[in-house]
Every structure is written in structure tokens, then in C-alpha cells.
Amino acid sequence: MTKSQELFSRAVRLIPGGVNSPVRAFGAVGGQPRFIQKAEGARICDVDGQSYLDYIGSWGPMILGHNHPAVYEAVVKAAENGLSFGAATEREVEMAELICQMVPSIEMVRMVNSGTEAVMSAVRAARGFTGRDKIIKFEGCYHGHSDAMLVKAGSGVMTGGQPGSAGVPSACVQDTLSAVYNDLSSVDHLIQQHQGKIAAIIVEPVGANMGVVPPKEGFLQGLRQRCTKEGILLIFDEVITGFRLGPAGAQGLFDVTPDITTFGKIIGAGMPVGAYGGRREIMECVSPCGKVYQAGTLSGNPVAMAAGLAQLRILQSTPQIYEKLNSLGEQLFEGMRRLVKQYQAPYTVNSIGSLGCLFFTPSSVQNYEDAQRSDTAAYGVYFRFMLENGIYLAPAQFEAMFLSHAHTREDIDFTLESANRFFARTVGNLGEK
């Protein structure tokens, strides 16, 4: 028995499913989870000493690579002064200034402790500002596990085939309306059906919790136009895309201005942190300025702020990081597309920048329903093959691959060579003479 297996057998007796977040249980791909001991650059190492080329990156925030020296030094230095104060610190102000500099749509920002908390708070602020109750979200977009957002969500909820969750009263979701991602007509239908009652439309500008589903041309712009016309607030959930697709995130890439933006752990370089921010008049509704209550003892934690400041300052001052990330993304995902074509494999590759996904379906994936056509059992076979070959992918079909600045072209070549062996073994030599 390996040490990971021994730890898992201990864990399942004391922790639900043996894990503290469902997707880690490997339930969607088979096998047992690896228990990670350390990470450096583009690699993680488990407790049995096995090293893996990592394409999860703590689900996105390790954009510079694991244990980046500048981030490490910032954390160590901050920890020397204490771990938590429950009081205001200078770094909170510096973080707010930096976020507002990098993301022009944000005039004020509030720190929280996770992406889930950021979304929950942003929705409350939108309802408080507009005096309306209803929210439109999109099928397959995951916005954390707060009650109102667990309606046709993506990520682990999607993998488990659950449209919601037990323990969520119907009253908590009665004001959450679901539209079809990339389909403006579905949005129009809901707006007309609930005229004057919709507080906000919340969307992942790139659907990254049902695999990776980029927006169709005009989709985000259409949402902006409809929100402006109807007095609805547009919330961009940039927990995954924020500071990854560019220094101003997806909204900078697509040149669409939301009213509120939510962020997750990337602003803490992977530490437990989040934030939401937007127009001043909206954010001034939040306590203690206004009547929308939201609080958190650990919000703006000094160590997390130090880590995040170190990472964001590097991203702000070094635009060539994004050039490298995009170049690596093109090398990897175009390489995957060539393999699909070569082997006439029944797969589809979606990507944008340093995010991508190999869907085990031959049809185009543009929304939640398309993604659900994927052969999740086949993905499990692929996942286990790649893991055995030293490549750590997301243990679920409906998650993104994340590249980091620490990945190299040699890493990408190794990944494509491994994928080629998988295709040759499972699809056959259909594309070779």
C-alpha cells in the first residue's frame, strides 16, 4: 500500500469522502487521490515521492508557478509580524489600490476569503443596490456553493450529475433564473418574463467550470447592452479568468465593462482569499457605508495580502508573462487539435489563452448541454493514463487545464507525446500511414 492509499483509508473514516472538496476524491475518474506533499514551478510531488507535471495549479491561481520565490519571500516576511490581526493593515489598502489600477471597471473593492464568498456578497450588493430580487445565471457556470447559486451549476456539481444540492430549500433558489450560455435569446425570454424584477446577470465571461467554453462573438457585449437598457447589473465572475487572460482579466480581453467583478484565490497567489468590486455608487451600499451587510474576521488577512501583492505586481509589471502563457497555450491546444485530426478521434478541444479542455465528444461545445454529451468514462481512462505517465490533470471532465509561466516548451512536448501514445492505444492508427 502506498502512503497516499494509507492516508486516504484514514481520511475516509473522518472526512466526508476522504476529502475537503469533492472533486479531489477522484470519484469521476476512478482510482484514489494522490496526497500532495510539495510543489515547485510546474511540478507537484506526492507523499510517495512521485513527481507530476501539473496542469491544475491549485485550480488556476499559480499562474507564476508553484512556490514562486518572490511570493515565498513575501509570505515569510509577512508571517514574521504575525498571522492574523482582525484589524486594518496597510497591505489591504495597497491591494485595493493595485486591483483598481489593473481593472478599470473597479472603483472600490472589498476583500473576502473565497470566490464563493465574493459571489454571495456581490449578489447581495446587487440586490441591495437595485431593490430587486431575481438573478439570472447560466447553466454550467459555477459560482461557488452558496445556496442561491447551486442551480444547474458546473464544476464538481456538474460531474456528479446533480442539478443542485440537498439541503438547499426551494425558497433559496426561487429567485435564481437559469439561461443558456452563449444564447442571448434565452436571456431575452427571462427578462421579458420577469420585467423590472431582475437585479443582476452573473456570468463567467469564459465558461471554465463546464470544461472551457469561450463566449461567442457578441455574447458578452449583448449582455452588457441588455443590462444597461433594463437597469440590471452585470456581474463578471472572474474567479478563474481574473488576471489570467490578461492584467485586466476577461473584461479587458473582450473590452466589456461589468458593474461588479468577483475574484478568487489568484489575488492571494493561491492562499484562501477573494474579493468583489465595482462602481463606487454600488460598493458604497456595502456596510459600513450602506445598508448591505457583509463582514469577515479574516478578510484582508495580512499574509494572504502579501502573497497576492507580490504576484499581482509581477503580472502588472511584466506583460511578457502573458505573451509566454498564450504561446504555450497555442502550442499545447493546437497540438491537441492536430492529434484529434490525425487520429480522427471523436474529441473536441476548446481553449482560450492559457486555459483549455479536451472534451470527449465529437460535437462542438458551446454550452452546458453540449458539454454534457461528453463521455466521462472515456475521460477517466485518459486521466489515469496521463497520471501514470507523470501528468496531473483535473480529475473531472468538466474542468480546465491551467498553464503557468513555469511551464516550458519541453513540458508541452512531453504532454503531447503522452497524449499521442494514448490516442494511438485507444483510437488506433487511423491517421497514420
PALUMRO-767000 format. One record per residue (C-alpha): x, y, z; residue in one letter. Coordinates in nm, 4 decimals. Layout:
BEGIN
+----------+----------+----------+------+
:        u :        v :        w : rest :
+----------+----------+----------+------+
:        X :        Y :        Z :    A :
...
+----------+----------+----------+------+
//
This chain:
BEGIN
+----------+----------+----------+------+
:        u :        v :        w : rest :
+----------+----------+----------+------+
:   0.0000 :   0.0000 :   0.0000 :    M :
:   0.1323 :   0.3420 :  -0.0943 :    T :
:   0.1356 :   0.6245 :   0.1579 :    K :
:  -0.1356 :   0.8059 :  -0.0436 :    S :
:  -0.3551 :   0.4955 :  -0.0189 :    Q :
:  -0.2894 :   0.4669 :   0.3529 :    E :
:  -0.3737 :   0.8337 :   0.4094 :    L :
:  -0.6929 :   0.8004 :   0.2065 :    F :
:  -0.8062 :   0.4998 :   0.4092 :    S :
:  -0.7564 :   0.7071 :   0.7252 :    R :
:  -0.9254 :   1.0102 :   0.5744 :    A :
:  -1.2473 :   0.8373 :   0.4652 :    V :
:  -1.3175 :   0.7458 :   0.8281 :    R :
:  -1.3081 :   1.1085 :   0.9430 :    L :
:  -1.3715 :   1.3347 :   0.6407 :    I :
:  -1.6735 :   1.3026 :   0.4067 :    P :
:  -1.5441 :   1.1076 :   0.1092 :    G :
:  -1.1945 :   1.1414 :   0.2496 :    G :
:  -1.1524 :   1.4883 :   0.1022 :    V :
:  -1.2277 :   1.8502 :   0.1839 :    N :
:  -1.3516 :   1.9350 :  -0.1656 :    S :
:  -1.5484 :   1.6780 :  -0.3685 :    P :
:  -1.3517 :   1.6734 :  -0.6942 :    V :
:  -1.0369 :   1.5679 :  -0.5067 :    R :
:  -1.1902 :   1.2275 :  -0.4336 :    A :
:  -1.1264 :   1.1079 :  -0.7932 :    F :
:  -1.4856 :   0.9831 :  -0.7964 :    G :
:  -1.5359 :   1.0933 :  -1.1577 :    A :
:  -1.2192 :   0.9299 :  -1.2927 :    V :
:  -1.1686 :   0.6203 :  -1.0786 :    G :
:  -0.8746 :   0.5308 :  -0.8612 :    G :
:  -0.7690 :   0.7020 :  -0.5431 :    Q :
:  -0.6368 :   1.0551 :  -0.4925 :    P :
:  -0.2704 :   1.1354 :  -0.4611 :    R :
:  -0.1804 :   1.3230 :  -0.1443 :    F :
:   0.0485 :   1.6094 :  -0.2382 :    I :
:   0.3460 :   1.6963 :  -0.0221 :    Q :
:   0.5164 :   1.9799 :  -0.2067 :    K :
:   0.5266 :   2.1742 :  -0.5319 :    A :
:   0.7807 :   2.3783 :  -0.7239 :    E :
:   0.7484 :   2.5525 :  -1.0575 :    G :
:   0.5321 :   2.3432 :  -1.2901 :    A :
:   0.5590 :   2.0261 :  -1.0821 :    R :
:   0.3930 :   1.8761 :  -0.7776 :    I :
:   0.5211 :   1.5843 :  -0.5726 :    C :
:   0.3113 :   1.3383 :  -0.3727 :    D :
:   0.3865 :   1.1784 :  -0.0372 :    V :
:   0.5262 :   0.8711 :  -0.2151 :    D :
:   0.7888 :   1.0804 :  -0.3915 :    G :
:   0.6228 :   1.0713 :  -0.7331 :    Q :
:   0.6609 :   1.3927 :  -0.9337 :    S :
:   0.3944 :   1.5125 :  -1.1780 :    Y :
:   0.3769 :   1.7836 :  -1.4400 :    L :
:   0.0864 :   1.9883 :  -1.3039 :    D :
:  -0.1955 :   2.1306 :  -1.5155 :    Y :
:  -0.4198 :   2.2252 :  -1.2233 :    I :
:  -0.2103 :   2.4897 :  -1.0489 :    G :
:  -0.4350 :   2.4861 :  -0.7407 :    S :
:  -0.7246 :   2.5426 :  -0.9852 :    W :
:  -0.5725 :   2.8438 :  -1.1503 :    G :
:  -0.4025 :   3.0858 :  -0.9124 :    P :
:  -0.0481 :   2.9511 :  -0.9551 :    M :
:  -0.0077 :   3.1494 :  -1.2743 :    I :
:   0.3606 :   3.2131 :  -1.1997 :    L :
:   0.4178 :   2.8515 :  -1.0999 :    G :
:   0.4261 :   2.6877 :  -0.7606 :    H :
:   0.6274 :   2.8409 :  -0.4768 :    N :
:   0.7477 :   3.1387 :  -0.6786 :    H :
:   1.0497 :   3.2925 :  -0.4983 :    P :
:   0.9017 :   3.6440 :  -0.4762 :    A :
:   0.5742 :   3.5133 :  -0.3358 :    V :
:   0.7522 :   3.2824 :  -0.0936 :    Y :
:   0.9717 :   3.5627 :   0.0385 :    E :
:   0.6715 :   3.7930 :   0.0787 :    A :
:   0.4842 :   3.5321 :   0.2802 :    V :
:   0.7798 :   3.4563 :   0.5063 :    V :
:   0.8422 :   3.8245 :   0.5722 :    K :
:   0.4753 :   3.8931 :   0.6468 :    A :
:   0.4493 :   3.5923 :   0.8787 :    A :
:   0.7334 :   3.7254 :   1.0903 :    E :
:   0.4980 :   4.0029 :   1.2051 :    N :
:   0.2034 :   3.7750 :   1.2845 :    G :
:  -0.0541 :   3.5656 :   1.1006 :    L :
:  -0.3798 :   3.7496 :   1.1673 :    S :
:  -0.4873 :   4.0647 :   1.3477 :    F :
:  -0.8583 :   4.1095 :   1.2839 :    G :
:  -0.7744 :   4.4750 :   1.2255 :    A :
:  -0.6914 :   4.7032 :   0.9323 :    A :
:  -0.3452 :   4.6769 :   0.7746 :    T :
:  -0.1500 :   4.8766 :   0.5170 :    E :
:  -0.1411 :   4.5835 :   0.2753 :    R :
:  -0.5210 :   4.5865 :   0.2417 :    E :
:  -0.5005 :   4.9440 :   0.1137 :    V :
:  -0.2174 :   4.8554 :  -0.1232 :    E :
:  -0.4129 :   4.5593 :  -0.2582 :    M :
:  -0.7228 :   4.7719 :  -0.3168 :    A :
:  -0.5157 :   5.0349 :  -0.4973 :    E :
:  -0.3485 :   4.7725 :  -0.7149 :    L :
:  -0.6730 :   4.5975 :  -0.8143 :    I :
:  -0.8350 :   4.9295 :  -0.9036 :    C :
:  -0.5300 :   5.0221 :  -1.1138 :    Q :
:  -0.5294 :   4.6927 :  -1.3022 :    M :
:  -0.9057 :   4.6582 :  -1.3562 :    V :
:  -1.0554 :   4.9915 :  -1.4728 :    P :
:  -1.4179 :   4.8883 :  -1.4057 :    S :
:  -1.3439 :   4.8649 :  -1.0336 :    I :
:  -1.3575 :   5.1884 :  -0.8342 :    E :
:  -1.3963 :   5.0291 :  -0.4908 :    M :
:  -1.3251 :   4.6750 :  -0.3721 :    V :
:  -1.3925 :   4.4622 :  -0.0642 :    R :
:  -1.1699 :   4.1700 :   0.0374 :    M :
:  -1.3275 :   3.8391 :   0.1393 :    V :
:  -1.1984 :   3.4857 :   0.1933 :    N :
:  -1.3035 :   3.2845 :  -0.1124 :    S :
:  -1.4639 :   3.3027 :  -0.4537 :    G :
:  -1.7861 :   3.1642 :  -0.3092 :    T :
:  -1.7981 :   3.4443 :  -0.0540 :    E :
:  -1.7172 :   3.7023 :  -0.3212 :    A :
:  -2.0096 :   3.5914 :  -0.5381 :    V :
:  -2.2503 :   3.5655 :  -0.2449 :    M :
:  -2.1579 :   3.9186 :  -0.1391 :    S :
:  -2.1713 :   4.0609 :  -0.4918 :    A :
:  -2.5215 :   3.9229 :  -0.5451 :    V :
:  -2.6356 :   4.0706 :  -0.2138 :    R :
:  -2.4888 :   4.4077 :  -0.3110 :    A :
:  -2.6655 :   4.3937 :  -0.6485 :    A :
:  -2.9989 :   4.3199 :  -0.4834 :    R :
:  -2.9467 :   4.5926 :  -0.2272 :    G :
:  -2.8497 :   4.8493 :  -0.4897 :    F :
:  -3.1343 :   4.7753 :  -0.7318 :    T :
:  -3.4068 :   4.6864 :  -0.4817 :    G :
:  -3.4820 :   4.3791 :  -0.6943 :    R :
:  -3.4581 :   4.0108 :  -0.6022 :    D :
:  -3.4125 :   3.7958 :  -0.9107 :    K :
:  -3.0784 :   3.6866 :  -1.0567 :    I :
:  -3.0022 :   3.5349 :  -1.3960 :    I :
:  -2.7188 :   3.2827 :  -1.4126 :    K :
:  -2.6161 :   3.0432 :  -1.6883 :    F :
:  -2.6402 :   2.6659 :  -1.6958 :    E :
:  -2.2997 :   2.5113 :  -1.6365 :    G :
:  -2.1463 :   2.8245 :  -1.4837 :    C :
:  -2.0286 :   2.7579 :  -1.1307 :    Y :
:  -2.0311 :   3.0482 :  -0.8871 :    H :
:  -1.9432 :   2.8767 :  -0.5622 :    G :
:  -2.1567 :   2.6717 :  -0.3259 :    H :
:  -2.3818 :   2.9363 :  -0.1714 :    S :
:  -2.7454 :   2.8268 :  -0.1761 :    D :
:  -2.8763 :   3.0661 :  -0.4405 :    A :
:  -2.6053 :   2.9713 :  -0.6911 :    M :
:  -2.6494 :   2.5928 :  -0.6806 :    L :
:  -2.8868 :   2.5830 :  -0.9747 :    V :
:  -2.7621 :   2.3938 :  -1.2805 :    K :
:  -2.4078 :   2.4689 :  -1.1703 :    A :
:  -2.0869 :   2.3437 :  -1.3260 :    G :
:  -1.7629 :   2.2116 :  -1.1776 :    S :
:  -1.7991 :   1.9212 :  -0.9329 :    G :
:  -2.1753 :   1.9645 :  -0.9164 :    V :
:  -2.1914 :   1.9022 :  -1.2901 :    M :
:  -1.9656 :   1.5991 :  -1.2747 :    T :
:  -2.1888 :   1.4408 :  -1.0151 :    G :
:  -2.4920 :   1.4894 :  -1.2372 :    G :
:  -2.6699 :   1.6933 :  -0.9727 :    Q :
:  -2.8792 :   1.9915 :  -1.0814 :    P :
:  -2.8440 :   2.1383 :  -0.7323 :    G :
:  -2.7836 :   2.0112 :  -0.3824 :    S :
:  -2.9710 :   1.8503 :  -0.0987 :    A :
:  -3.0123 :   2.0889 :   0.1921 :    G :
:  -3.0931 :   2.3899 :  -0.0252 :    V :
:  -3.4535 :   2.4997 :   0.0445 :    P :
:  -3.6595 :   2.5794 :  -0.2629 :    S :
:  -3.7150 :   2.9297 :  -0.1259 :    A :
:  -3.3414 :   2.9961 :  -0.1554 :    C :
:  -3.3371 :   2.9368 :  -0.5301 :    V :
:  -3.6799 :   3.0635 :  -0.6315 :    Q :
:  -3.5287 :   3.3937 :  -0.7447 :    D :
:  -3.2414 :   3.2328 :  -0.9389 :    T :
:  -3.3201 :   3.2023 :  -1.3095 :    L :
:  -3.1144 :   2.9890 :  -1.5494 :    S :
:  -3.0313 :   3.0895 :  -1.9049 :    A :
:  -2.8325 :   2.9087 :  -2.1735 :    V :
:  -2.4695 :   3.0185 :  -2.2067 :    Y :
:  -2.3950 :   3.1783 :  -2.5445 :    N :
:  -2.7693 :   3.2157 :  -2.6168 :    D :
:  -2.8954 :   3.5736 :  -2.5868 :    L :
:  -3.2483 :   3.4721 :  -2.6821 :    S :
:  -3.2751 :   3.2703 :  -2.3594 :    S :
:  -3.1763 :   3.5835 :  -2.1680 :    V :
:  -3.4321 :   3.7927 :  -2.3521 :    D :
:  -3.7037 :   3.5428 :  -2.2622 :    H :
:  -3.6235 :   3.5666 :  -1.8907 :    L :
:  -3.6007 :   3.9465 :  -1.8959 :    I :
:  -3.9406 :   3.9710 :  -2.0634 :    Q :
:  -4.0932 :   3.7145 :  -1.8304 :    Q :
:  -3.9676 :   3.8972 :  -1.5198 :    H :
:  -3.9715 :   4.2568 :  -1.6383 :    Q :
:  -3.8387 :   4.5016 :  -1.3794 :    G :
:  -3.7601 :   4.2282 :  -1.1257 :    K :
:  -3.4058 :   4.1233 :  -1.2210 :    I :
:  -3.1262 :   4.2650 :  -1.0084 :    A :
:  -2.8290 :   4.1157 :  -1.1886 :    A :
:  -2.6996 :   3.8835 :  -1.4554 :    I :
:  -2.3973 :   3.6877 :  -1.3349 :    I :
:  -2.1744 :   3.5104 :  -1.5825 :    V :
:  -1.8331 :   3.3529 :  -1.6174 :    E :
:  -1.7070 :   3.5577 :  -1.9145 :    P :
:  -1.5385 :   3.2353 :  -2.0210 :    V :
:  -1.7261 :   2.9290 :  -1.9039 :    G :
:  -1.4490 :   2.7449 :  -1.7191 :    A :
:  -1.6457 :   2.5136 :  -1.4928 :    N :
:  -1.8067 :   2.3050 :  -1.7685 :    M :
:  -1.4699 :   2.2463 :  -1.9264 :    G :
:  -1.3658 :   2.5586 :  -2.1141 :    V :
:  -1.6338 :   2.7317 :  -2.3223 :    V :
:  -1.5354 :   3.0696 :  -2.4688 :    P :
:  -1.8104 :   3.3251 :  -2.5379 :    P :
:  -1.9447 :   3.3557 :  -2.8901 :    K :
:  -1.8732 :   3.6823 :  -3.0657 :    E :
:  -2.1187 :   3.9414 :  -2.9383 :    G :
:  -2.2449 :   3.7366 :  -2.6424 :    F :
:  -2.0838 :   3.9390 :  -2.3644 :    L :
:  -2.1481 :   4.2643 :  -2.5473 :    Q :
:  -2.5132 :   4.1629 :  -2.5815 :    G :
:  -2.5378 :   4.1033 :  -2.2079 :    L :
:  -2.3908 :   4.4470 :  -2.1420 :    R :
:  -2.6391 :   4.6140 :  -2.3748 :    Q :
:  -2.9378 :   4.4370 :  -2.2194 :    R :
:  -2.8273 :   4.5158 :  -1.8650 :    C :
:  -2.7787 :   4.8825 :  -1.9452 :    T :
:  -3.1190 :   4.9060 :  -2.1123 :    K :
:  -3.3090 :   4.7269 :  -1.8328 :    E :
:  -3.1308 :   4.8707 :  -1.5279 :    G :
:  -2.9809 :   4.5296 :  -1.4478 :    I :
:  -2.6322 :   4.4969 :  -1.3011 :    L :
:  -2.3823 :   4.2832 :  -1.4930 :    L :
:  -2.1596 :   4.0708 :  -1.2682 :    I :
:  -1.8499 :   3.9088 :  -1.4165 :    F :
:  -1.7345 :   3.6097 :  -1.2143 :    D :
:  -1.3616 :   3.6290 :  -1.2832 :    E :
:  -1.2574 :   3.3827 :  -1.0145 :    V :
:  -1.0862 :   3.1830 :  -1.2905 :    I :
:  -1.0272 :   3.4388 :  -1.5671 :    T :
:  -0.9253 :   3.7327 :  -1.3475 :    G :
:  -0.5600 :   3.8321 :  -1.4044 :    F :
:  -0.5150 :   3.5104 :  -1.6092 :    R :
:  -0.6340 :   3.6144 :  -1.9537 :    L :
:  -0.4557 :   3.9457 :  -1.9163 :    G :
:  -0.3784 :   4.2057 :  -1.6488 :    P :
:  -0.7428 :   4.3223 :  -1.6607 :    A :
:  -0.8840 :   3.9712 :  -1.6944 :    G :
:  -1.1532 :   3.8667 :  -1.9408 :    A :
:  -1.3210 :   4.2075 :  -1.9301 :    Q :
:  -1.0007 :   4.3635 :  -2.0585 :    G :
:  -0.9572 :   4.0966 :  -2.3243 :    L :
:  -1.3135 :   4.1301 :  -2.4553 :    F :
:  -1.3481 :   4.5042 :  -2.3838 :    D :
:  -1.6734 :   4.4643 :  -2.1925 :    V :
:  -1.7290 :   4.6576 :  -1.8696 :    T :
:  -1.9223 :   4.4831 :  -1.5916 :    P :
:  -2.0794 :   4.6645 :  -1.2984 :    D :
:  -1.9367 :   4.4231 :  -1.0410 :    I :
:  -1.6475 :   4.1764 :  -1.0634 :    T :
:  -1.5650 :   3.8839 :  -0.8356 :    T :
:  -1.2185 :   3.7355 :  -0.7843 :    F :
:  -1.0834 :   3.4328 :  -0.6031 :    G :
:  -0.7545 :   3.2918 :  -0.4876 :    K :
:  -0.5409 :   3.4345 :  -0.7679 :    I :
:  -0.5310 :   3.7645 :  -0.5753 :    I :
:  -0.3717 :   3.5720 :  -0.2888 :    G :
:  -0.1315 :   3.3743 :  -0.5112 :    A :
:  -0.3257 :   3.0636 :  -0.4104 :    G :
:  -0.3945 :   3.1488 :  -0.0494 :    M :
:  -0.7603 :   3.1482 :   0.0691 :    P :
:  -0.8817 :   3.4889 :  -0.0395 :    V :
:  -1.1322 :   3.6561 :  -0.2690 :    G :
:  -1.2692 :   3.9994 :  -0.3489 :    A :
:  -1.5584 :   4.1766 :  -0.5153 :    Y :
:  -1.5599 :   4.5270 :  -0.6508 :    G :
:  -1.7234 :   4.7607 :  -0.8964 :    G :
:  -1.8677 :   5.1042 :  -0.9469 :    R :
:  -1.8383 :   5.3353 :  -0.6488 :    R :
:  -2.2110 :   5.4000 :  -0.6164 :    E :
:  -2.2749 :   5.0256 :  -0.5911 :    I :
:  -1.9943 :   4.9478 :  -0.3482 :    M :
:  -2.0919 :   5.2390 :  -0.1221 :    E :
:  -2.4107 :   5.0442 :  -0.0478 :    C :
:  -2.1949 :   4.7926 :   0.1424 :    V :
:  -2.1577 :   4.8308 :   0.5190 :    S :
:  -2.0347 :   5.0303 :   0.6983 :    P :
:  -2.1100 :   5.2883 :   0.4237 :    C :
:  -2.4511 :   5.1468 :   0.3380 :    G :
:  -2.7172 :   4.9018 :   0.4423 :    K :
:  -2.5910 :   4.5883 :   0.2626 :    V :
:  -2.4238 :   4.3934 :   0.5421 :    Y :
:  -2.1142 :   4.1846 :   0.4769 :    Q :
:  -1.8262 :   4.1104 :   0.7105 :    A :
:  -1.5373 :   3.8703 :   0.7682 :    G :
:  -1.2902 :   3.8390 :   1.0530 :    T :
:  -1.0138 :   3.7084 :   0.8273 :    L :
:  -1.0871 :   3.9305 :   0.5280 :    S :
:  -0.7723 :   4.1063 :   0.4091 :    G :
:  -0.5501 :   3.8637 :   0.6011 :    N :
:  -0.2015 :   4.0201 :   0.6092 :    P :
:  -0.0162 :   3.7086 :   0.4913 :    V :
:  -0.2578 :   3.6461 :   0.2045 :    A :
:  -0.2383 :   4.0122 :   0.1036 :    M :
:   0.1416 :   3.9950 :   0.0992 :    A :
:   0.1353 :   3.6882 :  -0.1254 :    A :
:  -0.1194 :   3.8415 :  -0.3598 :    G :
:   0.0589 :   4.1746 :  -0.3853 :    L :
:   0.3825 :   4.0011 :  -0.4800 :    A :
:   0.2115 :   3.8039 :  -0.7572 :    Q :
:  -0.0058 :   4.0832 :  -0.8968 :    L :
:   0.2836 :   4.3298 :  -0.9046 :    R :
:   0.4822 :   4.0850 :  -1.1160 :    I :
:   0.1866 :   4.0367 :  -1.3517 :    L :
:   0.1316 :   4.4123 :  -1.3770 :    Q :
:   0.4948 :   4.4961 :  -1.4486 :    S :
:   0.5798 :   4.2048 :  -1.6773 :    T :
:   0.3385 :   4.1889 :  -1.9728 :    P :
:   0.5612 :   3.9369 :  -2.1496 :    Q :
:   0.4365 :   3.6788 :  -1.8995 :    I :
:   0.1055 :   3.6784 :  -2.0841 :    Y :
:   0.2827 :   3.6518 :  -2.4178 :    E :
:   0.4556 :   3.3360 :  -2.2966 :    K :
:   0.1371 :   3.1935 :  -2.1452 :    L :
:  -0.0550 :   3.2466 :  -2.4674 :    N :
:   0.2281 :   3.0990 :  -2.6715 :    S :
:   0.2385 :   2.7884 :  -2.4521 :    L :
:  -0.1384 :   2.7624 :  -2.4744 :    G :
:  -0.1251 :   2.7740 :  -2.8521 :    E :
:   0.1475 :   2.5086 :  -2.8576 :    Q :
:  -0.0448 :   2.2731 :  -2.6294 :    L :
:  -0.4004 :   2.3127 :  -2.7512 :    F :
:  -0.3181 :   2.3378 :  -3.1217 :    E :
:  -0.1065 :   2.0280 :  -3.0715 :    G :
:  -0.4056 :   1.8505 :  -2.9185 :    M :
:  -0.6213 :   1.9568 :  -3.2128 :    R :
:  -0.3662 :   1.8135 :  -3.4546 :    R :
:  -0.3752 :   1.4814 :  -3.2690 :    L :
:  -0.7553 :   1.4771 :  -3.2796 :    V :
:  -0.7440 :   1.5351 :  -3.6553 :    K :
:  -0.4609 :   1.2892 :  -3.7146 :    Q :
:  -0.6369 :   1.0050 :  -3.5369 :    Y :
:  -0.9854 :   1.1102 :  -3.6451 :    Q :
:  -1.0629 :   1.0935 :  -3.2743 :    A :
:  -1.4166 :   1.1714 :  -3.1525 :    P :
:  -1.2950 :   1.4565 :  -2.9330 :    Y :
:  -1.3158 :   1.8366 :  -2.9281 :    T :
:  -1.0596 :   2.0858 :  -2.7981 :    V :
:  -1.1718 :   2.4242 :  -2.6612 :    N :
:  -0.9199 :   2.6831 :  -2.5478 :    S :
:  -0.8503 :   3.0486 :  -2.4864 :    I :
:  -0.5080 :   3.1718 :  -2.3877 :    G :
:  -0.3657 :   2.9542 :  -2.1105 :    S :
:  -0.6984 :   2.7758 :  -2.0447 :    L :
:  -0.8165 :   2.4709 :  -2.2344 :    G :
:  -1.0096 :   2.1468 :  -2.2252 :    C :
:  -1.0186 :   1.8203 :  -2.4213 :    L :
:  -1.3849 :   1.7194 :  -2.4400 :    F :
:  -1.4597 :   1.3546 :  -2.5060 :    F :
:  -1.7324 :   1.4353 :  -2.7552 :    T :
:  -1.7051 :   1.4865 :  -3.1321 :    P :
:  -1.9535 :   1.7740 :  -3.1381 :    S :
:  -1.8845 :   2.1418 :  -3.0819 :    S :
:  -1.9140 :   2.2517 :  -2.7181 :    V :
:  -2.0718 :   2.5946 :  -2.6781 :    Q :
:  -2.2865 :   2.5482 :  -2.3675 :    N :
:  -2.3795 :   2.3205 :  -2.0771 :    Y :
:  -2.5932 :   2.0834 :  -2.2825 :    E :
:  -2.3152 :   2.0373 :  -2.5378 :    D :
:  -2.0623 :   1.9641 :  -2.2638 :    A :
:  -2.2900 :   1.7040 :  -2.1065 :    Q :
:  -2.2609 :   1.4917 :  -2.4205 :    R :
:  -1.9012 :   1.4140 :  -2.3207 :    S :
:  -1.8051 :   1.0528 :  -2.2471 :    D :
:  -1.6908 :   1.0932 :  -1.8870 :    T :
:  -1.5864 :   0.7279 :  -1.8621 :    A :
:  -1.3514 :   0.7769 :  -2.1579 :    A :
:  -1.2114 :   1.0881 :  -1.9897 :    Y :
:  -1.1431 :   0.8756 :  -1.6803 :    G :
:  -0.9359 :   0.6333 :  -1.8906 :    V :
:  -0.7429 :   0.9267 :  -2.0361 :    Y :
:  -0.6900 :   1.0830 :  -1.6941 :    F :
:  -0.5490 :   0.7616 :  -1.5466 :    R :
:  -0.3193 :   0.7057 :  -1.8448 :    F :
:  -0.1772 :   1.0564 :  -1.8212 :    M :
:  -0.1380 :   1.0304 :  -1.4429 :    L :
:   0.0560 :   0.7055 :  -1.4812 :    E :
:   0.2796 :   0.8904 :  -1.7253 :    N :
:   0.3514 :   1.1697 :  -1.4779 :    G :
:   0.0959 :   1.4284 :  -1.5920 :    I :
:  -0.1538 :   1.5616 :  -1.3386 :    Y :
:  -0.4786 :   1.6753 :  -1.4984 :    L :
:  -0.8074 :   1.7774 :  -1.3392 :    A :
:  -0.9794 :   1.4635 :  -1.2022 :    P :
:  -1.3033 :   1.5522 :  -1.3836 :    A :
:  -1.4004 :   1.6121 :  -1.7469 :    Q :
:  -1.5674 :   1.9436 :  -1.6777 :    F :
:  -1.2653 :   2.1372 :  -1.5539 :    E :
:  -0.9983 :   2.3458 :  -1.7235 :    A :
:  -0.6323 :   2.2799 :  -1.7838 :    M :
:  -0.4253 :   2.5655 :  -1.6425 :    F :
:  -0.0841 :   2.6605 :  -1.7762 :    L :
:   0.1662 :   2.8572 :  -1.5736 :    S :
:   0.4649 :   3.0745 :  -1.6558 :    H :
:   0.6800 :   2.7967 :  -1.5107 :    A :
:   0.5813 :   2.5502 :  -1.7840 :    H :
:   0.8307 :   2.5087 :  -2.0667 :    T :
:   0.8035 :   2.4117 :  -2.4307 :    R :
:   0.9696 :   2.0849 :  -2.3358 :    E :
:   0.6878 :   2.0250 :  -2.0850 :    D :
:   0.4325 :   2.0793 :  -2.3597 :    I :
:   0.6182 :   1.8446 :  -2.5954 :    D :
:   0.6218 :   1.5762 :  -2.3251 :    F :
:   0.2492 :   1.6232 :  -2.2669 :    T :
:   0.1689 :   1.5957 :  -2.6376 :    L :
:   0.3893 :   1.2876 :  -2.6718 :    E :
:   0.1990 :   1.1236 :  -2.3849 :    S :
:  -0.1357 :   1.2203 :  -2.5390 :    A :
:  -0.0172 :   1.0778 :  -2.8716 :    N :
:   0.0540 :   0.7425 :  -2.7072 :    R :
:  -0.2931 :   0.7474 :  -2.5521 :    F :
:  -0.4575 :   0.8228 :  -2.8870 :    F :
:  -0.2556 :   0.5526 :  -3.0601 :    A :
:  -0.3554 :   0.2969 :  -2.7982 :    R :
:  -0.7242 :   0.3859 :  -2.7703 :    T :
:  -0.8220 :   0.5250 :  -3.1102 :    V :
:  -0.5872 :   0.3276 :  -3.3340 :    G :
:  -0.3646 :   0.4246 :  -3.6214 :    N :
:  -0.6474 :   0.5785 :  -3.8215 :    L :
:  -0.4478 :   0.8856 :  -3.9056 :    G :
:  -0.1110 :   0.7183 :  -3.9683 :    E :
:   0.0153 :   0.5531 :  -4.2860 :    K :
+----------+----------+----------+------+
//
